[in-house]
Amino acid sequence: MSKAAQASAEAGKPAFEEAVKQLESILEAMESDDLPLEQLLQRFEEGTRLYRQCQERLAEAEVQVQRLEQGLGGELSVRPAEAPEGDDDTETV
């Protein structure tokens, strides 16, 4: 378990992936139209809380990536993955 996931678990917050799963479950339940208004409001409140937690975790991850890039002297580059041999389905743009 990563330090961030461990810290989240210790703080009573689910890990990012678990929070996303919970959020998806809440959305499905709300879209089903089978919930009374009170439960809809409770689910909305819980979903909002989970959404904020996910946004915070993504912001933390972005800061981590920026720090790693700085540690590499800004020499981080991205290149496309090579297609497997015999794969002629490549597109030209």
GICOR-V720107 format. One record per backbone hydrogen bond with DSSP energy under -1.0 kcal/mol. CO is the residue of the C=O (numbers start at 1). NH is the residue of the N-H. If there is no record, write none. Layout:
co->[CO & CO]
nh->[NH & NH]
This chain:
co->[2 & 3 & 4 & 5 & 6 & 7 & 8 & 9 & 15 & 16 & 17 & 18 & 19 & 20 & 21 & 22 & 23 & 24 & 25 & 26 & 27 & 36 & 37 & 38 & 39 & 40 & 41 & 42 & 43 & 44 & 45 & 46 & 47 & 48 & 49 & 50 & 51 & 52 & 53 & 54 & 55 & 56 & 57 & 58 & 59 & 60 & 61 & 62 & 63 & 64 & 65 & 66 & 67 & 68 & 69 & 70 & 84 & 86]
nh->[6 & 7 & 8 & 9 & 10 & 11 & 13 & 12 & 19 & 20 & 21 & 22 & 23 & 24 & 25 & 26 & 27 & 28 & 29 & 30 & 31 & 40 & 41 & 42 & 43 & 44 & 45 & 46 & 47 & 48 & 49 & 50 & 51 & 52 & 53 & 54 & 55 & 56 & 57 & 58 & 59 & 60 & 61 & 62 & 63 & 64 & 65 & 66 & 67 & 68 & 69 & 70 & 71 & 72 & 74 & 73 & 87 & 88]
